[in-house]
């Protein structure tokens, strides 16, 4: 398990849009691989599961528009689940990184 001070970077990939979101998640301190990713939109109860695209890229294709802010939940190879509340803001931008506080 990582200490509370561990920073995580969420990069919104080029090509993302309101119906397709691709993320790269980088653990800035630590080397466990991410094995599962979900997001939840503000005001919603349902988690949306990402699919591993290629390499470290995770993606979702959905018919409903996704609007931030998003909470991201990820699971590492060691089984640790972490939730980053509202880490991707409303008005998120392509090719931009957002970091946990």
N, C-alpha and C positions, 0 to 999 in steps of 0.2 A: 504494500500500500504506500502511496506517495504522501509526503507531508502536505499540510494545508497550503504551504507556500508554493507548491508546484504550479507552474504556469503551463497552460495549454493554448495552442494556437489553432484557430479554425479558419481555413482559407477557402473562400468562395471562388470556385474555378470559373474561368472564362466559359461562356456558353450557357451558364445558368440563366434561368428566367422564371417567371411566376409559376410555371408548370413543370419545371425541371431544375433540380438543385443538386450541384456536385460540390462536395467538400473534401478537403484534405485536412486530417487532424494530426497535429504534431505535438507530441509530449515533449516539452522543452527541457525537462529534467527527468530522465528515465528512458528506458529502452524497451519496455513492453510494447508489443504490437497491439493495435486496436483490432478487435475481432467482431464487434457489433456496434451499430450506430442507429439512434432513433432521434427524431425531433418532435417537439410539441409546440404548436403555435400558441401565442398568448390568448387566453380566454377559452381554449379548447381542452378537452379532457383526454383526447385520443393521441397516443404516440404513433408516429408514422415511421415505419422501419425502412432504413436505407439498404440498398444492395451494394455489395462490393463491386466496383466497376473494373478497375485495373490498378495495380500497384497500391498506393495509399489513398486512391480516390474512391469515395462513397457517393452514391447517387440515389435520387428518387425521381420518378416520373409519375405525376398525379394529374387527374383531370381538373381538380379544383385549384384555383390560384392559392399559392402560399404567400402569406404576408407576415413579415416579422412583427415584433421580435420573436425569436425562437429560443427555446430551451433545448439544449443538446444533451443526450444521455449516451455515453459510450462505455463499452466493456473492453477490458484489456485481456490479453492472453492468460494472465494469472487469475482472471475471474472477477477483478475489481470493477464495480459499476460506479461511474461518476456522473453527476448531473451538473451541468453548467447553465445556471438560470439566466435566461434572456441574453445570452452571449452574442447572438447575431441580431442586430437591431432592426427596427422598422426602417425601410429605405436602404437595406443592404445593397452593396455595390459589387459588381463583378471584379474579379482579380484583386480582392481585398482580403486582408487578414484581420481577424478579431481575436483578442486574447482575453483569457479569464483574468479577473482582477486579483 
